[in-house]
Amino acid sequence: MKIAILGYGTVGSAVVQFLLENQKLIRARCGKNITPVIALTRTPKKNALIPITQNIDEILNAEVDVFVELMGGVNETFKIVSEILKKKKAVVTANKAMLAYHRYELENLAKDIAFGYEASVAGGIPIIKVLKEGLSANNILTIKGILNGTSNFILSSMSEKNMSFKQALEKAQNLGYAEANPSFDIEGQDAAHKLLVLSSIAYNLKAKPENILIEGISQITPEDIYFANEFELTIKLLGIAKVRENKVELRVHPTMINKDTMLAKVEGVMNAISINGDLLGESLYYGAGAGGKATASAVISDLMDIAKDQAKTPMLGFVNTLEYKLLDKDEIYTKYYLRMKVEDKIGILSKITQLMSQNDISIDSFLQKPKKNDENYSTLFFTTHLTYEKSIQNLLKILDQQDFIKTKPFMMRIE
Amino acid sequence: MKIAILGYGTVGSAVVQFLLENQKLIRARCGKNITPVIALTRTPKKNALIPITQNIDEILNAEVDVFVELMGGVNETFKIVSEILKKKKAVVTANKAMLAYHRYELENLAKDIAFGYEASVAGGIPIIKVLKEGLSANNILTIKGILNGTSNFILSSMSEKNMSFKQALEKAQNLGYAEANPSFDIEGQDAAHKLLVLSSIAYNLKAKPENILIEGISQITPEDIYFANEFELTIKLLGIAKVRENKVELRVHPTMINKDTMLAKVEGVMNAISINGDLLGESLYYGAGAGGKATASAVISDLMDIAKDQAKTPMLGFVNTLEYKLLDKDEIYTKYYLRMKVEDKIGILSKITQLMSQNDISIDSFLQKPKKNDENYSTLFFTTHLTYEKSIQNLLKILDQQDFIKTKPFMMRIE
């Protein structure tokens, strides 16, 4: 089986390297040789292990069986991949952004053509296969995933090493875990793309990133970490899908979770996805969510499935008859954490709790730390019982208009 | 697709129940109806959801596409399954004992016939699929699995609730997690059967239970738990496969592992398998390892793969060209923990350490607790640096002959 590689960066070169290094193993395990014959690269490379070209047309006309797309990009790349599928050639991709926007168009084009995308979610963890095949007998009740290693590294560093967000981000950048412009990772976009891919397999949801609730971790302070520790909680950036009757909540945001859950124990740059199915109950999948070798593991396993002629089911797994709808953001129903800085005067707490009850929000726990001498405000921490997103958003709007509030209140959801 | 169920107990009835309850979902996800038409049962059942029979010949002659074997048993069942395969009918089984002894004969018989056995290892966790397909690009360096929920429940209870082994076993029996005769679970046989299945997919090892090192958890005392806690370790019954050059260690035994590993965090009856691949690094798979519903999840996913015509690769995954050999037990090379009760006399510690160094064993840590008033012996705890199994076994033999040793020394391996 001959393949062409589009994009010869970290992942592309790892794919080529290990197709060659593990050649004997790969043939033993899938019954065929898988041979990379040409790679597309933007910048010429010395010591490339296979012939390279900078000419996209040369790649597209190459006589190969499978195209591996590792270029990134959304609309331009979608056009190129569409062209390949129209030629009835199989595709393997790691491109979650393209899938977040174009997965249903791609599925239409890929009828009877193998289309692998294991590498698009959680790097080397075979979560696409698990969800599409391994758990296929289950109604999926919830998916909760640590889908972005950069954010998890930052939150772990803040929690274990008492760093500020800024210090932890700098550490991540120094170690190469975060990019110079980290917003795609830390503001939840990357995790949202992955959640959307998973939600299609589980629920046939056609949502795009702009349709769902996405919040990042940049507003989290050491005070939040302190509060979480006091109450046996841990803060993780989670992608969450949750069924309520015929509707599904989809959301990405920093989340307080119990310290004794398996997800809470996932540290550093690792990824993990917890899935709750009606038959299996909770199962969890943990591993490296990024990096050349880990991602190559997923790309090559997709290629091997194609070699075994075992990848012909519809790309998103026959879900087209499932009838779930996206739940409106306002209807999200969960517990909340609130942190606010207020004037240190008589009657403030009573005003706040009055505003809460007017919005149908009841308090589950409350913490006020003794004021330090040099501070002219008090910091209050609340957690609430289950309530609607709409109520909390309304409360936040009203609180923000109050004179006694010193800085914009910060809210985080609790699972 | 019509199926017959052989064995209508907890798992069999859950399979039938959920094939019916999740019928619409199953059709949506695999494109076919999967219909259970007849079940074999030893004892007549009231309220069976489908026709039942006590006559094996009636089942074997039923006009169905797939036979689901949930009877248990080794040789007799192997004969029945062989007969089915000779008729060119697909088989799905949860029977790890049969696979531990007959998997290679079954693979020979199942050429071009679908043979699913996801439910045989770790219940509903799709670990067979993960290893056979998801991680297929990887040389598997190690497999470390908590493969028996009963043992894990007992060890968790001993560790968290300060119970003795006997108390924890009784609790497990009261909760229905352990059988009246628990030896199959607590002495490591069950975990060994599962490890053997995994080792065939990863390494093409033809070993049988009697060829590998199997030790159970019944000799573990609260003192061992105490020591583990002191040194930030946790005790788990692990099935371990580990590559050393062209050879593979296979062993099942209670193991001390670092408290901060993901495996150490697996509590109660849950199962988890940590796999280290040369591309992916460590990944871990966690979930329910037993129970009717969880096991049915795996059985039905196998049936759905067959319905999708996606289960035609060789049963053990094309591994027949891999050339690993089983490592001799004596050559196992790891760290060890030793607990021994000795006379409280001058010079004893010096004698013990001399015997250790004569056997090329060097001490990594040592603990002696102050003797209580009513004790006429001292308890000593050691951990060693890396050494060979042969050396430790020799040391244990020599120690056992010494007058100053009050009870047979106890040894546990450390990872």
HADDOCK unambig.tbl for C-alpha pairs under 7 A between the chains (distance, minus, plus):
assign (segid A and resid 26 and name CA) (segid B and resid 137 and name CA) 6.07 0.50 0.50
assign (segid A and resid 28 and name CA) (segid B and resid 318 and name CA) 5.77 0.50 0.50
assign (segid A and resid 28 and name CA) (segid B and resid 319 and name CA) 5.73 0.50 0.50
assign (segid A and resid 28 and name CA) (segid B and resid 321 and name CA) 5.76 0.50 0.50
assign (segid A and resid 28 and name CA) (segid B and resid 322 and name CA) 6.78 0.50 0.50
assign (segid A and resid 29 and name CA) (segid B and resid 136 and name CA) 6.67 0.50 0.50
assign (segid A and resid 29 and name CA) (segid B and resid 317 and name CA) 6.04 0.50 0.50
assign (segid A and resid 29 and name CA) (segid B and resid 318 and name CA) 4.83 0.50 0.50
assign (segid A and resid 29 and name CA) (segid B and resid 319 and name CA) 5.67 0.50 0.50
assign (segid A and resid 30 and name CA) (segid B and resid 318 and name CA) 6.29 0.50 0.50
assign (segid A and resid 31 and name CA) (segid B and resid 318 and name CA) 6.63 0.50 0.50
assign (segid A and resid 124 and name CA) (segid B and resid 280 and name CA) 5.81 0.50 0.50
assign (segid A and resid 125 and name CA) (segid B and resid 283 and name CA) 6.94 0.50 0.50
assign (segid A and resid 126 and name CA) (segid B and resid 130 and name CA) 6.81 0.50 0.50
assign (segid A and resid 126 and name CA) (segid B and resid 134 and name CA) 5.20 0.50 0.50
assign (segid A and resid 129 and name CA) (segid B and resid 134 and name CA) 7.00 0.50 0.50
assign (segid A and resid 130 and name CA) (segid B and resid 126 and name CA) 6.82 0.50 0.50
assign (segid A and resid 133 and name CA) (segid B and resid 301 and name CA) 6.54 0.50 0.50
assign (segid A and resid 134 and name CA) (segid B and resid 126 and name CA) 5.20 0.50 0.50
assign (segid A and resid 134 and name CA) (segid B and resid 129 and name CA) 6.99 0.50 0.50
assign (segid A and resid 134 and name CA) (segid B and resid 301 and name CA) 5.92 0.50 0.50
assign (segid A and resid 135 and name CA) (segid B and resid 297 and name CA) 6.80 0.50 0.50
assign (segid A and resid 135 and name CA) (segid B and resid 301 and name CA) 6.53 0.50 0.50
assign (segid A and resid 136 and name CA) (segid B and resid 29 and name CA) 6.67 0.50 0.50
assign (segid A and resid 136 and name CA) (segid B and resid 301 and name CA) 5.70 0.50 0.50
assign (segid A and resid 137 and name CA) (segid B and resid 26 and name CA) 6.07 0.50 0.50
assign (segid A and resid 137 and name CA) (segid B and resid 297 and name CA) 5.72 0.50 0.50
assign (segid A and resid 137 and name CA) (segid B and resid 300 and name CA) 5.85 0.50 0.50
assign (segid A and resid 137 and name CA) (segid B and resid 301 and name CA) 5.54 0.50 0.50
assign (segid A and resid 138 and name CA) (segid B and resid 297 and name CA) 6.75 0.50 0.50
assign (segid A and resid 279 and name CA) (segid B and resid 293 and name CA) 4.97 0.50 0.50
assign (segid A and resid 279 and name CA) (segid B and resid 294 and name CA) 5.43 0.50 0.50
assign (segid A and resid 279 and name CA) (segid B and resid 297 and name CA) 5.66 0.50 0.50
assign (segid A and resid 280 and name CA) (segid B and resid 124 and name CA) 5.82 0.50 0.50
assign (segid A and resid 280 and name CA) (segid B and resid 288 and name CA) 6.74 0.50 0.50
assign (segid A and resid 280 and name CA) (segid B and resid 293 and name CA) 6.28 0.50 0.50
assign (segid A and resid 280 and name CA) (segid B and resid 294 and name CA) 4.17 0.50 0.50
assign (segid A and resid 280 and name CA) (segid B and resid 297 and name CA) 5.92 0.50 0.50
assign (segid A and resid 282 and name CA) (segid B and resid 287 and name CA) 6.03 0.50 0.50
assign (segid A and resid 283 and name CA) (segid B and resid 125 and name CA) 6.94 0.50 0.50
assign (segid A and resid 283 and name CA) (segid B and resid 286 and name CA) 5.30 0.50 0.50
assign (segid A and resid 283 and name CA) (segid B and resid 287 and name CA) 4.15 0.50 0.50
assign (segid A and resid 284 and name CA) (segid B and resid 285 and name CA) 5.85 0.50 0.50
assign (segid A and resid 284 and name CA) (segid B and resid 286 and name CA) 4.88 0.50 0.50
assign (segid A and resid 284 and name CA) (segid B and resid 287 and name CA) 6.39 0.50 0.50
assign (segid A and resid 285 and name CA) (segid B and resid 284 and name CA) 5.85 0.50 0.50
assign (segid A and resid 285 and name CA) (segid B and resid 285 and name CA) 4.87 0.50 0.50
assign (segid A and resid 285 and name CA) (segid B and resid 286 and name CA) 6.47 0.50 0.50
assign (segid A and resid 286 and name CA) (segid B and resid 283 and name CA) 5.30 0.50 0.50
assign (segid A and resid 286 and name CA) (segid B and resid 284 and name CA) 4.89 0.50 0.50
assign (segid A and resid 286 and name CA) (segid B and resid 285 and name CA) 6.48 0.50 0.50
assign (segid A and resid 287 and name CA) (segid B and resid 282 and name CA) 6.05 0.50 0.50
assign (segid A and resid 287 and name CA) (segid B and resid 283 and name CA) 4.15 0.50 0.50
assign (segid A and resid 287 and name CA) (segid B and resid 284 and name CA) 6.39 0.50 0.50
assign (segid A and resid 288 and name CA) (segid B and resid 280 and name CA) 6.73 0.50 0.50
assign (segid A and resid 293 and name CA) (segid B and resid 279 and name CA) 4.97 0.50 0.50
assign (segid A and resid 293 and name CA) (segid B and resid 280 and name CA) 6.28 0.50 0.50
assign (segid A and resid 294 and name CA) (segid B and resid 279 and name CA) 5.44 0.50 0.50
assign (segid A and resid 294 and name CA) (segid B and resid 280 and name CA) 4.17 0.50 0.50
assign (segid A and resid 297 and name CA) (segid B and resid 135 and name CA) 6.81 0.50 0.50
assign (segid A and resid 297 and name CA) (segid B and resid 137 and name CA) 5.72 0.50 0.50
assign (segid A and resid 297 and name CA) (segid B and resid 138 and name CA) 6.75 0.50 0.50
assign (segid A and resid 297 and name CA) (segid B and resid 279 and name CA) 5.67 0.50 0.50
assign (segid A and resid 297 and name CA) (segid B and resid 280 and name CA) 5.93 0.50 0.50
assign (segid A and resid 300 and name CA) (segid B and resid 137 and name CA) 5.85 0.50 0.50
assign (segid A and resid 301 and name CA) (segid B and resid 133 and name CA) 6.55 0.50 0.50
assign (segid A and resid 301 and name CA) (segid B and resid 134 and name CA) 5.92 0.50 0.50
assign (segid A and resid 301 and name CA) (segid B and resid 135 and name CA) 6.52 0.50 0.50
assign (segid A and resid 301 and name CA) (segid B and resid 136 and name CA) 5.69 0.50 0.50
assign (segid A and resid 301 and name CA) (segid B and resid 137 and name CA) 5.54 0.50 0.50
assign (segid A and resid 310 and name CA) (segid B and resid 310 and name CA) 5.54 0.50 0.50
assign (segid A and resid 317 and name CA) (segid B and resid 29 and name CA) 6.04 0.50 0.50
assign (segid A and resid 318 and name CA) (segid B and resid 28 and name CA) 5.78 0.50 0.50
assign (segid A and resid 318 and name CA) (segid B and resid 29 and name CA) 4.81 0.50 0.50
assign (segid A and resid 318 and name CA) (segid B and resid 30 and name CA) 6.28 0.50 0.50
assign (segid A and resid 318 and name CA) (segid B and resid 31 and name CA) 6.61 0.50 0.50
assign (segid A and resid 319 and name CA) (segid B and resid 28 and name CA) 5.74 0.50 0.50
assign (segid A and resid 319 and name CA) (segid B and resid 29 and name CA) 5.66 0.50 0.50
assign (segid A and resid 321 and name CA) (segid B and resid 28 and name CA) 5.75 0.50 0.50
assign (segid A and resid 322 and name CA) (segid B and resid 28 and name CA) 6.79 0.50 0.50
